Amino acid sequence: MRARPRRRLALIGALLTVAVLVASCGGDTTADYPTENYTWVVPYSPGGGFDTYARGFAEVMAANHLPDGVNIAVENITPITEALTQFYASEDPYELTILPMPAASAQEIQFEDIAQWDTANFTILGSMEENAYVVYVAADSPYQTYEDLVNASDLTALTVERGSSSGLATAVAIRSLGLDAELTFGAEGSQEVATALIRGDVDFIVYGTSDLVGFIESGDVRPLLFLGTEEQRPEQYDWLAEVPSAEDIGNPDLAGAVTEMRIIAAPPNLSDEEVEFLREAVSATLEDPDFAAWAEEAERPLVPRDADSAREAMENQIDTMQELVPQLVEEGLL
C-alpha cells in the first residue's frame, strides 16, 4: 500500500519528461524556420524589370542568406489583381513577392471588388530599387523633342494593365503635358510594349529608366523626356545624362510625381520570429557584394531601403494614390 504513492510519483515524472521532450522536438515550429523552399511571386510576365530584379535578388538570397538546402523558386502570376489577391490571402511564411508600388495601392483603390488586399498590411521586408519614368519614342520616330509630342494630335500610347505603375505614369504625363493622346491598356509586359513602339504601332510610351536598357543600347528606342527628379537620374546611364527633365521644361510638379518602387514583401500575419528572420535575410542580401555585382553586370541600378524606410516611402505613396487615382479615373485616363 505504501509503495503506490512512489509509483504514482514515478509515473508523473516519466510523463513530464516525455512532455518536455515532445515540446522541445516539435512544439515550436517557428524555432526551426525556415526549413522549406520559398516561392517568390512576380506579378508580371517573365523578362521585364520586376522579373529581372526578383530573379537576381532571389539567386543571391538563396545562395548566401538561407540555410543549406532552402531555395527560392520564382513564379510569374498575372494580372496583378490575381497575383496579389492570392498572395495576400495565403499568409504563408514561405511566400515572398516583389510588390509593385504605387501600382498595388492604385489597383486596391481602383478595383476594390477584385483587388482583395490592403496594401498597408503587407509585411514589408525592404526595397531594392526606385525607378523614375521616361517618355520614350522609337529611334526612327518623327518626334525629336517633347515639344513635337505636345504639338501633335491623335497620339497613341501603350502600357500593361490598368492601375499599373507605368499606366499611372503615362496618364500623369498625358495630363501634365497636355498631350492629345489615347492610352491603350492590355500588353503582357514591358517587352511587348517596347516591341509595339519599335514596330510603329504606337507613338510613345512611358516606362522606367531601368526597364528598357537593352532597347536603348541596341539603338531601337530613344528617350525624349525624363520625368524624375535630378536625384533620381541614374549616373551609370550615359544615354540619359543629356535628356531634358520635367523641371527643365518648367513643369516641376511632374518631376517624380510617379516613382516606381520594387518592394520586397511577405504576406500579412506572420509570426515575429518569421518576420525577424526574413528582414535580416533581406537586409543582408541588399548589402551583399554579390548582389551589387549582379546589378552592375545586369545594368540595373539599386536604391536599397531597409524595412522601416521602405514602409515609410510606401505609406507616402499610398496617401498620394488615394488622391490621384480617383482624379485620373474621373478624367478617363485610367
C-alpha positions in Angstrom: 0.0 0.0 0.0 2.8 2.4 0.9 4.5 1.8 -2.5 1.7 3.2 -4.5 2.5 6.9 -4.0 6.0 6.2 -5.1 4.8 4.5 -8.2 2.5 7.5 -8.9 5.3 9.9 -8.5 7.5 7.9 -10.8 4.7 7.8 -13.4 4.1 11.5 -13.2 7.8 12.2 -13.5 8.0 10.0 -16.6 5.1 11.7 -18.2 6.5 15.2 -17.6 9.8 14.1 -19.1 8.0 12.9 -22.3 6.0 16.2 -22.5 9.2 18.2 -22.2 10.9 16.1 -25.0 7.9 16.5 -27.2 7.8 20.2 -26.7 11.5 20.6 -27.4 11.3 18.5 -30.6 8.1 19.8 -32.2 6.2 22.1 -30.1 7.5 25.4 -31.6 7.6 25.2 -35.4 9.0 28.7 -35.8 12.1 27.8 -33.9 13.5 25.9 -36.8 12.2 28.4 -39.5 13.0 28.2 -42.4 13.0 24.5 -43.3 11.1 24.6 -46.7 11.7 26.2 -50.0 10.3 29.6 -50.8 8.1 30.7 -53.7 8.7 34.2 -55.0 5.7 35.6 -56.7 6.3 38.1 -59.5 3.0 39.8 -60.6 4.4 40.4 -64.1 5.3 38.3 -67.1 8.9 36.9 -67.5 11.6 39.2 -69.0 10.6 42.5 -67.7 12.1 44.7 -65.0 10.3 43.3 -62.0 11.1 39.7 -63.1 14.7 40.5 -63.7 15.2 42.1 -60.3 13.3 39.4 -58.5 15.4 36.6 -60.0 18.7 38.4 -59.4 17.8 39.0 -55.7 16.4 35.5 -55.1 19.5 33.9 -56.5 21.8 35.8 -54.1 19.5 35.5 -51.1 19.2 31.7 -51.6 22.9 31.2 -52.1 24.2 33.4 -49.3 21.5 34.1 -46.7 19.3 31.0 -46.4 20.1 27.7 -44.7 21.7 25.0 -46.8 19.0 23.2 -48.9 16.5 26.0 -48.7 15.9 27.5 -52.2 13.7 30.1 -53.9 11.6 29.3 -56.9 10.3 32.3 -58.9 6.7 32.1 -60.1 5.2 34.6 -62.5 1.4 35.2 -62.0 -0.6 37.8 -63.9 -2.5 40.0 -63.7 -1.5 41.9 -60.6 -5.0 41.6 -59.1 -4.9 37.8 -59.3 -1.3 37.5 -58.1 -1.6 39.8 -55.1 -5.0 38.6 -54.0 -3.7 35.0 -53.9 -0.5 36.1 -52.2 -2.2 38.3 -49.6 -4.7 35.6 -48.6 -2.1 32.8 -48.3 -0.5 34.1 -45.0 2.2 31.6 -46.0 5.7 32.3 -44.4 7.3 30.6 -47.4 6.0 33.0 -50.0 7.7 36.3 -51.0 6.8 38.9 -53.6 8.3 41.9 -55.3 5.5 44.4 -54.6 4.9 46.9 -57.3 4.4 50.4 -55.9 2.4 52.5 -56.4 0.5 50.0 -58.6 -0.5 47.8 -55.7 -2.1 50.8 -53.9 -3.7 52.2 -57.1 -5.3 48.9 -58.0 -6.6 48.4 -54.5 -8.4 51.8 -54.9 -9.5 51.4 -58.5 -10.6 47.8 -58.4 -11.8 47.2 -54.9 -14.1 44.4 -55.9 -11.3 42.2 -57.3 -8.2 43.6 -55.6 -8.7 41.8 -52.3 -5.8 43.2 -50.3 -4.9 46.1 -48.0 -1.6 47.4 -49.3 -0.6 48.8 -45.9 -0.9 45.4 -44.3 1.7 43.5 -46.4 4.7 42.5 -44.3 7.4 44.9 -45.7 10.9 43.5 -45.7 12.9 46.1 -47.7 13.1 47.7 -51.1 15.7 47.2 -53.8 15.1 50.0 -56.3 13.2 53.2 -57.2 12.6 53.7 -60.8 11.8 57.2 -62.3 10.0 57.4 -65.5 10.9 58.4 -69.0 9.0 59.3 -72.2 10.3 57.1 -75.0 9.8 57.1 -78.7 11.1 54.7 -81.4 14.6 55.5 -82.8 13.1 56.4 -86.2 10.2 58.4 -84.8 9.5 61.8 -86.3 9.2 63.2 -82.8 12.6 64.6 -81.9 11.6 66.6 -78.8 8.9 66.6 -76.2 7.5 69.8 -77.9 6.9 67.7 -81.1 4.6 65.5 -79.0 2.9 68.5 -77.4 2.2 70.0 -80.8 1.0 66.7 -82.4 -2.6 65.3 -82.4 -4.2 61.9 -82.2 -1.2 60.3 -80.4 -1.3 56.8 -79.2 0.5 55.1 -76.2 0.5 51.6 -74.8 1.1 50.1 -71.4 0.2 47.0 -69.4 -2.9 46.6 -67.2 -5.0 49.4 -65.8 -3.6 50.6 -62.5 -0.1 49.6 -63.3 2.7 52.0 -62.3 3.6 52.6 -65.9 -0.1 53.2 -66.6 -0.2 55.8 -63.8 3.0 57.5 -65.1 1.6 57.6 -68.6 -1.7 59.1 -67.5 0.0 61.7 -65.4 2.4 62.6 -68.3 -0.6 63.0 -70.7 -2.4 65.2 -68.3 0.6 67.3 -67.2 2.0 67.8 -70.7 -1.4 68.4 -72.2 -1.0 65.7 -74.8 -3.7 64.8 -77.3 -3.2 61.1 -76.7 -5.1 57.9 -76.2 -3.7 55.3 -73.8 -4.3 51.7 -74.6 -4.0 49.0 -71.9 -3.5 45.3 -72.1 0.1 44.5 -73.1 1.7 41.5 -71.3 4.8 43.3 -70.2 7.5 45.9 -71.0 9.0 43.7 -73.7 5.7 43.7 -75.6 5.2 47.4 -75.1 8.7 48.2 -76.4 8.2 46.0 -79.4 5.0 47.7 -80.3 6.7 51.1 -80.1 9.6 49.9 -82.4 7.1 48.5 -84.9 5.3 51.8 -85.1 2.1 50.6 -83.6 2.1 53.5 -81.0 3.7 56.9 -80.9 5.3 56.9 -77.5 5.5 55.0 -74.2 6.3 55.9 -70.6 8.5 53.4 -68.8 11.2 53.4 -66.1 14.8 54.3 -66.5 15.9 50.7 -65.9 13.1 49.0 -67.9 14.3 49.3 -71.5 18.1 49.5 -71.2 18.6 46.7 -73.8 16.4 48.5 -76.3 18.2 51.8 -75.7 21.6 50.2 -76.2 20.6 48.4 -79.3 19.5 51.8 -80.8 15.8 50.8 -81.2 14.4 53.2 -78.6 15.2 56.8 -77.8 14.5 58.7 -74.6 12.7 62.1 -75.1 11.9 63.4 -71.6 13.0 62.4 -68.1 10.1 62.5 -65.6 12.1 62.0 -62.4 13.9 64.4 -60.1 17.6 65.1 -60.7 18.3 62.9 -57.6 16.6 60.0 -59.4 18.7 60.3 -62.6 21.0 57.2 -62.6 24.6 58.2 -63.1 25.5 55.0 -64.8 23.2 55.6 -67.7 25.2 57.8 -70.1 22.3 57.8 -72.6 20.1 59.6 -70.0 22.6 62.3 -69.0 21.5 64.9 -71.5 17.8 64.1 -71.7 15.8 67.1 -70.6 13.8 66.7 -67.4 10.3 67.8 -66.4 12.0 70.5 -64.2 14.0 71.7 -67.3 10.8 72.3 -69.3 9.2 74.3 -66.4 7.0 71.5 -65.1 8.4 70.7 -61.6 5.2 69.2 -60.4 5.6 66.4 -62.9 9.1 65.6 -61.7 8.9 62.4 -59.6 5.1 62.6 -59.5 5.0 58.8 -60.0 8.0 56.8 -59.0 8.1 53.0 -59.2 9.3 51.1 -56.1 10.3 47.5 -56.1 9.4 46.5 -52.6 10.2 43.1 -51.1 7.2 41.8 -49.1 5.7 38.8 -47.4 2.0 38.1 -46.6 0.4 39.6 -43.5 0.1 37.9 -40.1 3.5 36.1 -39.9 5.0 35.4 -36.6 7.5 37.8 -35.0 10.2 35.1 -35.5 9.4 34.7 -39.2 9.4 38.4 -39.8 12.7 38.9 -37.9 14.4 36.2 -39.9 13.1 37.5 -43.3 14.1 41.1 -42.6 17.6 40.1 -41.6 18.0 37.9 -44.7 16.7 40.6 -47.0 18.8 43.3 -45.4 21.9 41.1 -45.7 21.1 40.4 -49.4 20.7 44.1 -50.1 24.1 44.8 -48.6 25.7 41.7 -50.2 28.6 42.5 -52.7 27.3 39.6 -54.8 24.0 41.4 -55.3 25.9 44.6 -56.2 28.0 42.7 -58.7 24.8 41.2 -60.2 23.2 44.7 -60.5 26.3 46.1 -62.2 26.5 43.2 -64.7 22.8 43.4 -65.4 23.0 47.2 -65.7 20.2 47.5 -63.1 20.6 50.4 -60.6 20.0 49.8 -56.9 18.3 52.1 -54.4 18.2 49.9 -51.3 16.0 50.6 -48.3 15.6 48.7 -45.1 12.1 47.6 -43.9 11.3 50.8 -41.9 12.4 53.1 -44.7 10.6 51.1 -47.4 7.4 51.2 -45.3 7.6 54.9 -44.8 8.1 55.5 -48.6 5.2 53.1 -49.4 2.8 54.9 -47.0 3.6 58.2 -48.6 2.7 56.7 -52.0 -0.5 55.3 -50.6 -1.5 58.8 -49.5 -0.7 60.1 -52.9 -2.7 57.4 -54.7 -5.8 58.0 -52.6 -5.9 61.5 -54.0 -4.5 60.9 -57.5 -6.3 57.7 -58.7 -9.9 59.0 -58.4 -8.9 62.1 -60.3 -7.4 60.1 -63.2 -10.4 57.8 -63.3 -12.8 60.7 -63.4 -10.8 62.2 -66.3 -10.9 58.9 -68.2 -7.1 58.4 -68.1 -7.2 55.2 -66.1 
